[in-house]
Amino acid sequence: MKEIYIELDGKQLPCRPTMGAMLRFKKETGRDAMTITDNDLEGNITFLWCCIVSACKHDGKEFDMSLMDFADAVGLDDVSSWADQLNAAGKSGGGAAATDGEKKTRRK
């Protein structure tokens, strides 16, 4: 899985689209992460937060920012850049981020 790091408040935080991130997204929104589209701002912000929470938990890094605090701390350019990185990781087999028009299939 490609390593993606997000700089937030001067800290480098890991951000990975893990199964835990997908489950957190479902718990937060009631939606499947595969339904996120490029123009879904709320979905993208929430999924990015879930990816950071999951990666930090796995790596033993402290990240106690709530979803709303996270949303207050980032701008649209940040979210767009991070989403592009996650999508690139997903296209190279490193994650599950989907884009408009992409069809996901399950390998046998």
C-alpha positions in Angstrom: 0.0 0.0 0.0 1.4 3.4 -1.0 2.2 5.6 1.9 0.4 8.9 1.9 1.2 11.6 4.5 -1.0 14.5 5.3 0.4 17.7 6.8 -2.0 19.1 9.3 -1.2 21.8 11.9 2.5 21.2 11.2 2.3 17.4 11.8 2.9 14.7 9.2 0.1 12.2 9.6 -0.3 8.9 7.8 -3.4 8.5 5.6 -4.2 5.1 4.2 -7.5 3.8 2.7 -7.7 0.7 4.9 -10.6 -1.6 5.6 -10.8 0.1 9.0 -11.2 3.4 7.2 -14.0 2.0 5.1 -15.8 0.6 8.2 -15.4 4.0 10.0 -16.9 5.8 7.0 -19.9 3.4 7.1 -20.3 4.0 10.8 -20.1 7.8 10.5 -22.3 8.2 7.5 -24.4 5.0 7.0 -23.0 4.9 3.4 -20.6 2.6 1.8 -17.3 4.3 0.9 -17.5 3.0 -2.6 -20.4 5.5 -3.2 -18.1 8.5 -2.8 -17.8 10.5 -6.0 -15.4 13.3 -7.0 -17.9 16.0 -6.3 -19.1 14.6 -3.0 -17.3 17.1 -0.6 -18.9 15.7 2.6 -18.0 12.1 1.6 -14.4 13.0 0.6 -13.8 15.0 3.8 -15.3 12.2 6.0 -13.3 9.5 4.2 -10.1 11.4 4.4 -10.6 11.8 8.2 -11.4 8.1 8.5 -8.2 7.2 6.6 -6.1 9.4 8.9 -7.8 8.0 12.1 -7.3 4.4 10.9 -3.7 4.9 9.8 -2.8 6.7 13.1 -4.4 4.0 15.2 -2.5 1.3 13.3 0.8 3.2 13.5 0.4 4.1 17.2 0.3 7.9 16.4 -2.0 10.2 18.4 -4.8 11.8 16.4 -7.7 13.0 18.5 -9.2 15.5 16.2 -13.0 15.2 15.7 -14.5 15.1 12.2 -15.7 18.7 12.6 -12.4 19.9 14.0 -10.7 18.3 11.0 -13.1 19.9 8.6 -12.5 23.3 10.2 -8.7 22.8 9.8 -8.6 22.0 6.1 -9.4 23.9 2.9 -10.8 22.8 -0.4 -7.4 22.7 -2.0 -6.1 20.4 0.8 -9.1 18.0 0.4 -8.7 18.0 -3.4 -5.0 17.2 -3.2 -5.4 14.5 -0.7 -8.3 12.9 -2.6 -6.1 12.9 -5.8 -3.4 11.1 -3.8 -5.9 8.5 -2.5 -7.4 8.0 -6.0 -3.9 7.5 -7.4 -3.1 4.9 -4.7 -6.4 3.2 -5.4 -5.7 3.0 -9.2 -2.3 1.5 -8.5 -3.9 -1.2 -6.3 -3.1 0.5 -3.1 -6.5 1.5 -1.9 -10.2 1.6 -2.4 -10.9 5.2 -3.3 -13.4 5.4 -6.3 -13.8 8.1 -8.9 -16.9 9.0 -11.0 -17.5 6.4 -13.6 -15.1 3.8 -12.2 -16.6 0.3 -11.8 -15.1 -1.9 -9.1 -15.1 -5.6 -9.7 -14.2 -8.3 -7.3 -11.3 -10.6 -8.1 -11.8 -14.4 -7.8 
